[in-house]
Amino acid sequence: MLKQVYFSIIVFVLMMSGLLVEGSTLSTKNSEVTKLLKLEKSFLNNVPFSRLRQIGKSSAVNNLLFWQGSSNIFKYTDERISKMPEPSGGKEWQCFSEAIYFEARGESVKGQFAVAEVILNRVDSKRFPNSICKVVAQGTKKGRRHNCQFSYNCDGLTERIRNKAAYSVSKKVAKIMMGNEPRSITYGALYYHAKFVRPKWSRNLKRTATIGLHHFYIDN
C-alpha cells in the first residue's frame, strides 16, 4: 500500500512537472506547485505513522539481495581452504563433495558454499528427500535428459572428476558444511540457477542472493 501511495506521488510529480514547463508565467507555476504540495500532503496524511516509520529500515530476509550491501566478510578464503588437511568421509560426504564439484567447481569458494547451503536446506525441508545422496539424485530415475534436480546427473554426459585441485576444495567445503556450519549466505535458498539462463520456474520464486554465477531463491 505504501509503495502504491508513493508511486502515485511520483506519477503526479512527473505530470505536474510537464505542466510547469508548459506554463507561461511565474504565477501559474507557483499555483501549480502549491497544488502539488497540497496533494502530496493529502497523500501522506492517509499513510499510517507506523508505516512511515518503516521507511529506511532494513526488512531483513524480505529485502531482495539485502546482504549484497553488508559489510560482513566471508571467512572462508582460498588461502584458508588450501591450508586445511585433506578430508575424508562416508557415502553422504562423497555425494555432497561430488555435487559441489560438478555444480560449482568453476565458482569461487563462496559460490561453492552457496550451492552446498541449498543442498542441505533441501535435506532439512519436508518438500525434498531427507538425505544428501537422495537430494542430489532426485529425478534421475525418470530417464529423461535435463529433468532432474541437479543437472550434472542427467545432462547425458559421463561425469569424471578431472580437476583434482578443484575436487579437493569441494571436499573441504562439504566437510565444513556437514559439521553444522551456519548457513548464512543464501538465506534459506532451496533453488538456484545459472545467471545466463532464466527458467520459467524461477519467475514464481523470490530471489535471496546472487553469488558468483548463480541466482538463489526461496518460495515466494
Secondary structure by P-SEA (a helix, b strand, c coil): caaaaaaaaaaaaaaaaaaaaacccaaaaaaaaaaaaaaaaaaaaaccaaaaaacccccccccccccccccccccccaaaaaacccccccaaaaaaaaaaaaacccccaaaaaaaaaaaaaaaacccccccaaaaaaccccccccccccccccccccccccccaaaaaaaaaaaaaaacccccccccccccccccccccccccccccccccccbbbbccc
